[in-house]
């Protein structure tokens, strides 16, 4: 009871107000009954230290997160930006710092080809499955698989003996019926004399005339049988109907063949000349037909599956008479001499139809053309070695060049490499390459471009120059290049300290 009273007195001293008012004026809460022996120890003592420990742990955790975030922003993030080859670590405000090394090209004029492209398949002009027209045993094969044959070359031999015997039988029947015809004609001559003398009945004379006609019919029938037997003998000797390449043998010698068999003996494919059937959108058909009617045959070049290597050159032969409603395309056929055998039946090719050629067109390297918020634009190099955004209007594309309809004139210089590091008004330094009119830039001197710890090339310098976009131009992260800054460029992130 002394300990309980002491605790109550302490509580009275703590809760007494500072203004000196009596504690009796406010109601006091006192325990209605003595607590159990274990109750005063557990709720009063141990409850306060755990709350103080948890608060301190949260404080340490927050300080640790703040430290990690500062360290990542100070050291790790600049290195990641440097490895990406660009970004904020390389950005400089326009006109500040050392000039940016870029590659530039001069706008000029030249001939540009208007080319229509389509996916095509090499299609032989003739693919023939050689079949027997008679029944019989296959005695001999006169070709090797894959052999080039000419029209009329021997391919296979059917047993001719049954048909030779049938021919001899027909010839015998013809001889027999020819004798009967001669006899009937002789009797008719005698009956004719007797009829004029009125020595025989007229009915006998008329009957003899009909006998002669019947014998003449038998002779013609025998002659047709002989012709049929000779034709069957010719069918026993099978020859190639066209010049081409023989495929794999389908039937081996010794097999009995029938005229109703659908398998065939061998397939002969004509390779010279050969054709390519390709598709074009229906919107291009009118222009193609106009050019076909206006002048000579249009040239069609066949490229391989990757559309990089030319396989053969040919000419457009014909345009199909209907539009495929499922695809909205029209089929066209181009013919190739295929003297070297480069085109193979059913080969996949890319067809390029030369529609016309534009003479003296203003053209710009494709690597210089950018797409962004202003539309289609280029970075124009001014006389004071600063760049300005110039919007342009382009036409057809021919390889590494695009036709310029508006926005540029011959003699202007545009940036073709390093555009992702440029902003409006930025200072540049041209790094020309005499071997390339597009002026593919060389690597910048040490210290002028922020590099990574692993020596990664600066973005836009060599990132795709060896095998990507024509002209070595490397686009920005969004694939469209760095758009011109309509607002002030963001400040560059601090470079890594190296530590």
C-alpha positions in Angstrom: 0.0 0.0 0.0 3.0 2.4 0.6 4.1 1.8 -3.0 0.7 2.5 -4.3 0.3 5.6 -2.3 3.7 6.8 -3.5 2.6 6.3 -7.1 -0.6 8.3 -6.5 1.3 11.2 -4.9 3.6 11.3 -7.9 0.7 11.5 -10.3 -0.8 14.3 -8.2 2.4 16.3 -8.5 2.6 15.8 -12.3 -1.0 16.7 -13.0 -1.1 19.8 -10.8 -1.5 22.9 -13.0 1.1 25.6 -13.2 -1.3 28.5 -12.3 -1.5 27.3 -8.7 -5.1 26.1 -8.8 -6.0 23.3 -6.4 -5.9 19.8 -7.8 -9.2 19.1 -6.0 -11.0 21.4 -8.5 -10.6 18.8 -11.3 -11.8 15.2 -11.1 -9.1 12.7 -10.4 -9.1 9.1 -11.6 -8.2 6.7 -9.0 -8.2 2.9 -9.2 -11.3 1.5 -7.8 -9.6 -1.6 -6.4 -6.0 -2.6 -5.6 -4.3 -4.0 -8.7 -3.0 -7.5 -8.9 0.6 -8.0 -7.8 1.8 -8.3 -11.4 -0.3 -5.4 -12.8 1.8 -2.4 -11.6 5.0 -3.8 -13.2 4.0 -4.7 -16.7 1.9 -1.7 -18.0 3.9 1.1 -16.4 7.5 0.2 -17.0 8.2 -1.8 -20.2 5.7 0.0 -22.5 7.7 3.2 -23.1 11.1 1.9 -24.3 9.7 -0.2 -27.3 8.0 2.9 -28.7 11.2 4.9 -28.4 13.2 2.1 -30.2 10.8 1.9 -33.1 10.9 5.6 -33.8 14.7 5.6 -33.8 14.8 2.7 -36.3 12.5 4.5 -38.7 14.7 7.6 -38.5 17.8 5.5 -39.3 16.1 3.8 -42.3 15.0 7.2 -43.8 18.5 8.6 -43.4 19.9 5.5 -45.2 17.5 5.9 -48.1 18.3 9.6 -48.5 22.0 8.7 -48.5 21.6 6.1 -51.2 19.5 8.4 -53.3 22.1 11.1 -53.1 24.9 8.7 -53.9 23.0 7.3 -56.9 22.2 10.8 -58.3 25.8 12.0 -57.6 27.8 9.0 -59.0 25.8 6.2 -60.6 23.3 8.1 -62.8 26.0 10.2 -64.7 27.8 7.0 -65.5 24.6 5.4 -66.9 24.0 8.4 -69.0 27.6 8.3 -70.3 27.2 4.6 -71.2 24.0 5.4 -73.2 26.0 7.8 -75.3 24.1 11.0 -74.9 21.4 12.3 -72.7 21.7 15.0 -70.1 25.3 14.2 -69.3 26.3 15.4 -72.8 23.8 18.2 -73.3 25.2 21.7 -73.2 23.2 24.9 -73.4 23.2 26.4 -76.9 26.4 28.3 -77.7 28.2 27.3 -74.5 31.2 25.1 -74.2 33.3 23.6 -77.0 31.7 23.2 -80.4 30.0 19.9 -81.1 31.8 17.8 -83.8 29.3 16.8 -86.5 29.3 15.5 -90.0 27.8 17.7 -92.7 26.8 17.5 -96.3 26.1 20.0 -99.0 22.7 20.1 -100.7 23.0 19.5 -104.5 21.0 18.3 -107.5 20.9 15.0 -109.3 18.8 12.4 -110.9 16.3 10.5 -108.7 14.5 7.4 -109.6 10.9 6.8 -108.8 10.8 3.2 -107.8 7.8 1.0 -106.8 8.6 -2.0 -104.7 6.7 -5.2 -104.2 7.1 -8.7 -102.9 7.3 -11.4 -105.6 7.9 -15.0 -106.3 10.0 -16.5 -109.1 7.5 -18.3 -111.4 8.6 -20.5 -114.3 6.9 -19.8 -117.6 6.3 -23.6 -118.0 6.2 -26.3 -115.4 5.2 -29.7 -117.0 4.6 -33.0 -115.3 5.5 -35.6 -118.0 3.0 -38.4 -118.1 2.6 -41.5 -120.2 -0.3 -41.5 -122.7 -0.4 -45.3 -123.0 -0.2 -48.2 -120.7 2.9 -50.4 -120.5 6.1 -51.3 -118.7 8.7 -48.6 -118.3 11.8 -50.0 -120.0 14.4 -47.2 -119.9 15.0 -43.7 -118.4 17.1 -41.5 -120.6 17.9 -38.6 -118.2 19.8 -37.8 -115.0 18.1 -36.0 -112.1 18.7 -32.3 -112.3 19.9 -32.5 -115.9 19.3 -29.6 -118.3 17.4 -30.9 -121.4 16.3 -29.3 -124.6 12.9 -29.6 -126.3 12.6 -33.1 -127.9 15.3 -34.8 -125.8 14.7 -38.4 -125.0 13.3 -39.0 -121.4 11.8 -42.5 -121.1 10.9 -45.6 -123.2 7.7 -47.7 -122.7 7.7 -51.3 -124.0 6.7 -50.9 -127.7 6.2 -54.6 -128.6 2.4 -54.8 -128.0 1.9 -51.8 -130.1 4.2 -53.0 -132.8 2.1 -56.2 -133.1 -1.1 -54.2 -133.2 0.3 -52.2 -136.1 1.1 -55.3 -138.0 -2.4 -56.6 -137.5 -3.9 -53.4 -138.7 -1.7 -53.5 -141.8 -2.8 -57.1 -142.5 -6.5 -56.1 -142.2 -5.9 -53.2 -144.6 -4.4 -55.5 -147.2 -7.3 -57.9 -146.9 -9.9 -55.2 -147.2 -8.1 -53.6 -150.0 -8.3 -56.8 -152.0 -12.0 -57.1 -151.4 -12.4 -53.5 -152.6 -10.5 -54.2 -155.8 -12.7 -57.3 -156.5 -15.9 -55.4 -155.8 -14.8 -52.6 -158.2 -14.0 -55.2 -160.9 -17.5 -56.8 -160.5 -19.1 -53.4 -160.7 -17.4 -52.6 -164.0 -18.8 -55.9 -165.5 -22.2 -55.2 -164.1 -22.1 -51.8 -165.6 -21.5 -53.2 -169.1 -24.2 -55.8 -168.7 -26.6 -53.2 -167.4 -26.2 -51.0 -170.4 -26.9 -54.1 -172.6 -29.9 -54.8 -170.4 -28.5 -58.3 -169.7 -28.9 -58.3 -165.9 -31.4 -57.1 -163.5 -31.0 -53.5 -162.3 -31.2 -54.6 -158.7 -28.0 -56.7 -159.1 -26.2 -53.7 -160.5 -27.3 -51.4 -157.7 -26.3 -54.0 -155.0 -22.8 -54.2 -156.4 -22.4 -50.5 -156.1 -23.2 -50.7 -152.4 -20.7 -53.5 -151.9 -18.0 -51.3 -153.3 -18.9 -48.5 -150.9 -18.8 -50.9 -148.0 -15.3 -52.1 -149.0 -14.1 -48.6 -149.3 -15.3 -47.9 -145.7 -13.4 -50.9 -144.4 -10.2 -49.8 -146.1 -10.5 -46.4 -144.4 -11.1 -48.0 -141.0 -8.1 -50.2 -141.5 -6.0 -47.2 -142.3 -7.1 -45.4 -139.2 -6.2 -48.4 -137.1 -2.8 -48.4 -138.6 -2.4 -44.6 -137.8 -3.5 -45.3 -134.2 -0.9 -48.1 -133.9 1.8 -45.8 -135.2 0.8 -43.1 -132.8 1.0 -45.5 -129.8 4.4 -46.5 -130.9 5.4 -42.9 -130.9 4.0 -42.5 -127.4 6.3 -45.3 -126.3 9.2 -43.0 -126.9 8.7 -40.1 -124.4 10.6 -36.8 -125.1 10.8 -33.5 -123.3 8.1 -31.0 -124.3 10.1 -27.9 -123.3 13.7 -26.9 -122.6 14.4 -26.8 -118.9 15.7 -28.7 -115.9 14.6 -32.2 -115.0 13.5 -32.8 -111.5 13.7 -35.9 -109.3 12.7 -39.2 -110.9 9.1 -40.1 -109.8 8.9 -43.7 -111.3 11.7 -46.2 -111.6 12.3 -48.5 -114.6 10.4 -51.8 -114.5 7.1 -50.3 -113.2 3.9 -50.8 -115.1 2.4 -47.4 -116.1 -1.1 -46.6 -117.0 -2.5 -43.6 -118.9 -4.8 -42.8 -116.0 -2.0 -42.4 -113.4 -1.7 -38.9 -111.9 1.8 -39.3 -110.6 3.8 -38.7 -113.8 7.3 -39.7 -114.7 9.2 -36.5 -114.0 8.7 -32.7 -113.8 10.4 -30.5 -116.3 10.7 -26.8 -115.4 11.6 -24.1 -117.9 14.3 -21.8 -116.5 15.3 -19.6 -119.4 13.5 -17.3 -119.7 11.8 -17.1 -116.3 9.4 -14.7 -114.7 8.6 -13.0 -111.4 5.1 -12.4 -110.2 4.8 -9.5 -107.7 2.2 -7.3 -106.1 1.7 -3.6 -106.2 -1.0 -1.5 -104.5 -4.0 -0.8 -106.7 -3.3 2.9 -106.4 -0.1 2.5 -108.4 -1.7 0.6 -111.3 -2.8 3.7 -113.2 0.7 5.2 -113.2 2.2 1.9 -114.3 -0.2 1.5 -117.2 0.4 5.1 -118.3 4.1 4.5 -118.4 3.7 1.2 -120.2 1.6 2.9 -122.9 3.9 5.9 -123.2 7.3 4.3 -123.9 9.5 1.3 -123.8 9.2 -1.6 -121.4 9.7 -0.7 -117.8 12.7 -2.1 -116.0 12.2 -4.4 -113.0 15.1 -5.4 -110.8 14.9 -8.5 -108.6 16.6 -8.4 -105.2 17.2 -11.2 -102.7 15.2 -11.9 -99.6 17.1 -9.3 -97.5 16.5 -6.7 -100.2 20.2 -5.8 -100.3 21.8 -7.7 -103.3 20.5 -7.5 -106.8 19.8 -10.9 -108.4 18.7 -10.1 -112.0 17.4 -7.4 -114.3 14.3 -7.8 -116.3 11.4 -6.0 -117.9 7.7 -5.7 -117.1 5.6 -8.0 -119.3 2.0 -7.6 -118.2 -0.4 -6.5 -115.6 -3.2 -8.7 -114.3 -6.8 -7.8 -115.2 -8.3 -7.8 -111.7 -7.6 -6.4 -108.2 -7.3 -8.8 -105.3 -10.1 -7.6 -103.0 -8.6 -9.3 -100.0 -5.3 -7.4 -100.2 -6.1 -4.4 -102.4 -3.2 -5.3 -104.7 -2.7 -6.2 -108.4 -0.3 -8.9 -109.7 2.3 -8.0 -112.3 4.6 -10.3 -114.3 8.2 -9.4 -115.1 10.4 -11.6 -117.4 14.1 -12.3 -117.0 16.5 -14.0 -119.4 18.1 -15.8 -116.4 21.1 -16.8 -118.5 23.2 -17.4 -115.3 20.5 -19.3 -113.5 20.4 -16.9 -110.6 16.6 -17.0 -110.3 15.2 -20.3 -109.0 11.6 -21.4 -109.2 9.5 -20.4 -106.2 12.3 -18.2 -104.9 11.3 -15.2 -102.7 12.4 -11.9 -104.2 11.8 -8.2 -103.8 10.9 -6.5 -107.1 11.8 -2.9 -107.8 9.9 -1.4 -110.7 11.6 1.8 -112.1 8.6 4.0 -113.0 10.4 7.1 -114.1 13.5 9.2 -113.4 13.4 12.8 -112.1 16.2 14.9 -113.7 18.0 17.7 -111.7 16.0 17.2 -108.5 17.2 18.9 -105.3 18.1 16.2 -102.9 19.2 15.8 -99.3 20.9 12.8 -97.6 18.4 10.6 -95.8 20.6 10.7 -92.7 20.0 14.4 -92.4 16.2 14.2 -92.3 14.6 14.3 -88.9 11.0 13.9 -87.7 9.7 15.6 -84.6 7.3 18.3 -83.2 8.0 20.7 -86.1 7.4 18.0 -88.6 10.1 17.0 -91.1 13.2 19.1 -90.5 17.0 19.3 -90.8 19.7 21.0 -88.9 21.0 23.8 -91.2 24.6 24.9 -90.7 24.9 28.7 -90.8 28.0 30.6 -91.9 28.9 31.3 -88.3 29.1 27.5 -87.6 25.9 27.4 -85.6 22.9 25.3 -86.5 19.3 26.2 -87.1 16.2 24.1 -87.4 14.8 24.2 -91.0 11.5 22.5 -91.8 11.4 20.9 -95.2 9.0 19.1 -97.5 10.2 15.9 -99.0 9.2 13.9 -102.1 10.5 10.5 -103.3 13.3 8.5 -101.7 16.1 7.0 -103.8 18.6 5.0 -101.8 20.5 7.4 -99.5 18.8 10.5 -100.8 15.4 12.2 -100.5 13.9 14.7 -102.9 13.5 18.2 -101.4 10.4 20.0 -102.6 10.7 23.0 -100.3 12.9 24.4 -97.5 16.4 23.9 -98.9 18.4 25.1 -101.9 21.6 23.8 -103.6 24.6 24.9 -101.6 23.1 24.7 -98.2 24.9 22.6 -95.6 23.0 20.2 -93.3 24.1 18.0 -90.4 24.1 14.3 -91.3 25.7 12.9 -88.1 25.6 13.9 -84.5 22.1 15.5 -84.7 21.0 13.9 -81.4 23.3 16.3 -79.5 22.3 19.5 -81.2 19.9 22.3 -80.2 18.8 25.4 -81.9 21.8 27.8 -82.1 24.4 25.3 -81.0 28.0 25.8 -82.1 29.3 23.0 -84.3 32.6 21.9 -85.8 32.5 20.1 -89.1 34.7 17.0 -89.4 34.8 16.4 -93.2 35.6 13.1 -94.8 36.9 13.5 -98.4 35.9 9.9 -99.3 32.3 10.4 -98.4 30.2 13.3 -99.7 27.9 12.8 -96.7 30.9 13.7 -94.6 30.8 10.9 -92.1 32.5 12.4 -89.0 35.5 11.0 -87.3 35.7 10.3 -83.5 36.0 13.6 -81.5 39.3 14.4 -79.7 39.6 13.2 -76.1 37.8 15.6 -73.7 35.3 17.0 -76.2 32.7 14.3 -75.8 31.7 12.7 -72.5 32.6 9.1 -72.6 31.9 6.2 -70.3 34.3 4.3 -68.1 34.3 1.5 -70.6 35.2 3.7 -73.6 31.8 3.6 -75.3 31.6 5.7 -78.4 29.8 9.0 -78.2 26.2 8.9 -79.3 25.8 9.8 -83.0 29.5 9.4 -83.8 29.9 5.7 -84.5 26.9 4.1 -83.0 25.3 2.9 -86.3 27.8 4.1 -88.9 29.0 0.6 -89.6 25.7 -1.1 -90.3 22.4 0.6 -89.8 20.8 3.7 -91.2 22.4 4.9 -94.5 25.0 7.5 -94.0 25.9 6.4 -90.5 23.2 8.6 -88.9 22.1 7.5 -85.5 18.7 8.6 -84.3 17.9 9.5 -80.7 16.3 7.3 -78.1 12.8 7.7 -79.6 14.0 6.7 -83.0 13.3 10.1 -84.5 16.4 12.0 -83.5 16.5 14.8 -81.0 13.7 17.3 -81.7 14.6 20.9 -81.8 14.2 22.6 -78.5 11.2 25.0 -78.5 12.0 25.7 -74.9 15.4 26.2 -73.3 17.4 23.1 -73.2 17.7 21.3 -69.8 20.9 21.9 -67.9 23.5 19.3 -68.3 23.9 16.8 -65.5 27.2 16.9 -63.7 29.9 14.8 -65.2 31.2 11.9 -63.1 34.1 12.9 -60.9 35.9 9.7 -61.6 36.0 8.7 -58.0 
